[in-house]
Amino acid sequence: MSSGIDAAITPPENGDKLFVMVTDLYQNNEDVTLLNKKIKETYLNQERKGYAVGIVAIKSEFNGTVYHEVGNTLETFPYTTEGKKPEQFRPFYILFLGPYKDISYYFDKLKRDGGQLLEDSKFIIFSPENLVSKPFSISEAEQPLPQDLKQPHSLNNGKISVEVENNENFQLWEIDRNSTEEFKINYNVVLNPVNYALTLEPNSIDVNFKIKAFDIWEKQFKDQSNNSPAKTALQLNEWKQTDNQLSFVTTLRPDSFPEPGIYLFTVDVVAKSLQEPAWWEEWSVSIENGENDGSKTHNLSDFLKGLKTLTTELMEKNPPVIGHFCYAIQKN
């Protein structure tokens, strides 16, 4: 016997299409694999830019028979929620497949108009492109600066002047000519996650740099080669997230600048993986363990982890930018 959920999913034909299915997600391990595979083939892939998968997980009153498979054997057990607490109610799921903007719109509407039924429900959207509403910017460093490092309002080395006014995405640093020890500067920034997105995995955060140095002969900023020592002059690491706050450490290495001058570092902070909410396991039960619990869904965590894997695979191919800013650094 097969649940047939994967067979019910129809791919979008012409134009955008939002597919919605109400299901208990009851299937065996093989069906979980088939369901994730069908979603990958039809909606969550590189060809469907802007598409996403949304899940609304709801616990509701129930009085009846629960069906599930163990191997090829159909097994049943009775289950009633009468006299039970809401967390022991029977789960079912609304599956949304289609454009992210449509799923987000209907999630907002369900949240607003769903009433008591959706009060304790779970809303989640798997989207490789929509993690933040806008990339974060940087603010002033947290601690007093070392004596050899200044944060002026403008830079001027006699060849070029750099000034920035009221630009949160641009920060100026001036390093004393005699400085050799590295500087570590702590930052705490505001992250802008979109509603219903999975939390970022801090260990997966990476940084892409574009580096330019001012050429005094050609009187313009020129790209630095991949072999330039300046590539190691700036490093961002020690990422930690708490709610909507993201902290990190910027390390400056004065000895890595090839020569005195003014350097521009354009920074793109990207994310490549996501965390798994605790409720995935809490709402899931394993068939192999022989547990009959009508308040949980067999192999739910396997299904959701499969969707997360599809999402992170796409993120690794085209990492979404969660932060964008620039450093202008004058090495005297």
Secondary structure, 3 states (H helix, E strand, C coil): CCCCHHHHCCCCCCCCCCEEEEECCCCCHHHHHHHHHHHHHHCCCCCCCCEEEEEEEEEECCEEEEEEEECCEEEEEEEECCCCCHHHCEEEEEEEEEEHHHHHHHHHHHHHHCHHHHCCCEEEEECCCCCECCCECCCCCCCCCCCCEECCCEEECCCCEEECCCCCCEEEEEECCCCCCCEEEEEEEECCECCCECCECHHHCEEEEEEEEEECCCCEEEECCCCCHHHHCEEEEEEEEECCEEEEEEEECHHHCCCCEEEEEEEEEECCCECCCCHHHHCEECCCCCCCCCCCEECHHHHHHHHHHHHHHHHHHCCCEEEEEEEEEEEC
